Amino acid sequence: MKIFLALFILILTSSIFYSCKSDEIISPGPASGFAWSTVATVNFEDFHNIYAADENTVVALGQSASYKITNGARSTINFNDPIFSADYADTYSSTYFAFCGTRYNETGSGTIRMKIYESGTITSAVLDTHNTSYIVDIKIISPGKIAAVSYSKFYFYENGAVTAIASPDSFSTGFNNIVVTNNVIYISGAARKIYKFENNTLSTVDNLPGTGEYTRMKVPDAIIKAPYSPSPSVVSYWNGAAWSQMFTDNSRKIFVRAAGESINFIYFFTVDSTLSNVSGKIWTGSQLMDDTNYPPDDIENGIYTTAVSNMRGNTVFISKYGSSKSTIYRGRKNF
């Protein structure tokens, strides 16, 4: 998903040229922000989703392949399936990942498949026999237990067995996010509803119709919402029973993504009213501050932030695309 609405030409090529200057510091900055460094540059590739596996390892999903990059060293993930392409993924550790995508056959129809990567070994599973929609989020609960959602269905994979439950709402107002709070799986919906999956049953536990809230953000244990309008932004999280306010921001920024290991420390990615010019804000658990060290987009020269990761060990990754190449940066807490 191009979360920042950057539109790029898809460059089809059988050869990917790669260059890297691992840990080239670009903005050590003041101690109040993150320290950012260049991790890797991949020519003729456009990453649409990236995931932190640990402080040194990032999984990147591109147009031509998916990669594991550790301290700048890149390896292509072999799915043992020549026509499978990963749309979304999740990481549990530096050796355990899960990927979902739609695999099309020669007639144009497809199946939704999951690929589980464990220390280089791939296990495959079919989540659905036809592509009524595509996977929009995936969450590893523990090795062998994985939840995934399309707009129209919730899937739960457990050691080879798959449970599928249709959304109680229409396709356009279905699922979009998965978190685990107090050992219970919650799913946010495009219609600003919250669903709970417990004891193999899906139920609606909250409904905010017509509030204009944006609920696409999450950290592992909480769904986060903020308004579409840029000011003021009241940011709240779902605690398993109700919404709790975190803070109010008056900077006229729109909050679009969140990366954190809990609600107590979160790196927020924001955009301006044109839905471009990505910047960073840091929630410390008690105050919100700007990350003045965030590597800026260069709109004039067509360089945009196209993907941002989750957080591991107070570390996040971002990918920027421009001049027919993607560059991945690592940001580390610097205070």
Secondary structure, 3 states (H helix, E strand, C coil): CCCCCCCCCCCCCCCCCEECCCCEEEECCCCCCEEEEEEEEEECCCCCEEEECCCCEEEEECCCCEEEEECCEEEECCCCCCCCCCCEEEEEECCEEEEEEEEECCCCCEEEEEEEEECCEEEEEEEECCCCCCEEEEEEEECCEEEEEECCEEEEEECCEEEEEECCCCHHHCEEEEEEECCEEEEEECCCEEEEEECCEEEEEEECCCCCEEEEEEECCEEEEEECCCCCEEEEEECCCCEEEEEEECCCCEEEEEEEEECCEEEEEEECCCCCCCEEEEECCCCEEEECCCCCCEHHHCEEEEEECCCECCEEEEEEEECCEEEEEEEEECC
